[in-house]
Amino acid sequence: MKMIRITILLGVLASAHSFCQPLSTKTDIKMKLNAGIITPKLKETKEFYLNHLGFGVTFENEFYLLLHTPDGGSEISFLLPNHPSQQPLFHKAFGGQGMYLTIEVDDIDSIYKKIKETDISIKIDIRDEPWGDRHFAIEDPNGIGIDIVKYSPSQEN
């Protein structure tokens, strides 16, 4: 009888252990992250990302906008609030605070120059950080801070 109890206890412990593990420690699970922002400003958002950052339209309808980076490697979506096709979880509009995006680029200085030639307000002027990054920040029509950065190894030793 004691042996049966130990076996059951070991089975319960093994189940609890597997429950607390991540989905997988393997790299065979493929995932793609697409951040989405709920906003009433679909038109302004589309114009901003296309005209100033070179994004393209992957898909668009009257309530949803899916954009991709110039190289097509990443996407971001925008959804009208309170749309009847969506579940209540996806109805409330983004409040304009507590979110940022980072866009990694190869030629930070040419992008900075291009942005400076527009009416977009530079929120953080271009700068070199002690850890090696060179970046500046702007804000999209929804109040989302966008850090545009060229990652570089630190020159400090």
C-alpha positions, 0 to 999 in steps of 0.5 A: 500500500505504501508503494502505491501512495509513493507512485501516486505522489511522484505522479502528482509531483511530475505533473506539477513540475511540467505545469510550471515549465515554459511551453518549450525550452526547444527552439522548434516552436515557431512564433511570430509577434504582431503587436496591435494597437486599438485606435480611432486614428487609422487614417492618421496612423497609416499616413504616418507610418507609410509617409515617414517611416516607409512602412507598407500595407499588408492588409487593410479594411474599414476597421483594421490596418496591418502594416509591415516594415520596409523590408517586410520582416516585421508587422504591426496592426491597428484596430478601430475601437468598439468594432462589432466584429471584435470581442469586448476584450478588443474594444477599448482604445489605447490611452496614449501612455505606457507603450513604446516601439523600437525600430532598429535601423542600419543608417540612423543618421539618414533617417534622422535627417529625413525625419528632421525635414518633416513636421514630426517633432523629435522627442529625444534628439539623436544621441550616442549612449555609453553602451554603444547605441545611437538613437532618437525618438519620435511619437506616432499619432496615437501617442506611442513613443518610437525609439529609432536606434542603431545598435552598436557595441560599446566602445568602453572597456 
